[in-house]
Amino acid sequence: MVITDSTGNISDKTKLPKGVSGKEVYAYLQSNVLQPNLSGKMFCAYSLFGSEVKNNKTYMCFWALWEEYRSENRKLVEGTGMGCPITLIATPSQQGYTITEHQLPENGAAYAPSIKKMFPLEYYNEIFSKTQLFNTVIAKELMDNVEQQARKYYSLQ
């Protein structure tokens, strides 16, 4: 289980692909996937399943959670939020790799088949064999982490 902080720092136990930093992953997730709708700031945390290289691109598979927070009267208020599997795609650059795009699962009946297309079979199987775990334990850990990021950002410790 990898939990990030707002600087993109990650656990020593997890290895992102060489040339990709936790800070870059965090910045991409924070800015390019879900936008705040209620004048707040978006925070995120993620758990990395793993990565693979195909056609000179690196595909990184995560379970991520986003939550918008704002401060009202010294209280933390939630806004837009989402948690789901996501694939980030990085291409070679002079700095190592640059995250250039992402894939999110489709809604409704297309949800599971779209994840099967996005993720290698081992990660797909992990998601669906541990759905309850992702919806309870891991989601709570990610949510707690994101809330702590927001409390720190707004000085509401």
C-alpha positions, 0 to 999 in steps of 0.5 A, a space after each residue: 500500500 502506497 500513500 502519498 503526501 502533497 509533495 508526492 513522497 511515497 513509501 520506500 517499499 514501492 518503486 515507480 518506473 525509473 525516470 518517473 517521480 512520485 512528485 510528477 505522479 502526484 502533480 499529474 493526478 492533482 491537476 489533470 483528472 478531476 477539477 474542483 467545482 466549489 472553489 477549493 483545492 484538489 488533493 489526492 493519494 494513490 496506491 500503485 499496483 505496478 507498471 509495464 512498458 508497451 510500444 515505448 510507453 510506460 503504463 502505470 496502474 494505480 488505485 487513486 482517490 481525489 477530494 476537493 477541500 476548502 476551509 470555511 470558518 476554520 472548518 474543512 469542507 469537502 467538495 468534488 471527489 472520486 476514487 477509482 483505478 487509473 492508468 497513467 501513460 508516460 513517454 520518454 523525454 529528456 528528463 526521463 519520462 513525462 506523463 502525457 495521458 491517463 485512462 479512467 474506467 467507463 461507467 455502468 456495465 462498461 466499468 469492468 470490461 474497461 478496466 480489463 482493457 486498461 490493466 494487465 490481467 494480474 491487476 484486474 484480478 486483484 481489483 475484482 478479488 479485493 473490491 471490498 478491500 478497496 471500497 473499505 480499508 484502502 479507500 479509508 486510508 487514502 481518504 484519511 491521507 487526503 484529509 490530512 493533506 488538506 488540514 496541513 495545507 489550510 493549517 487546520 491541524 
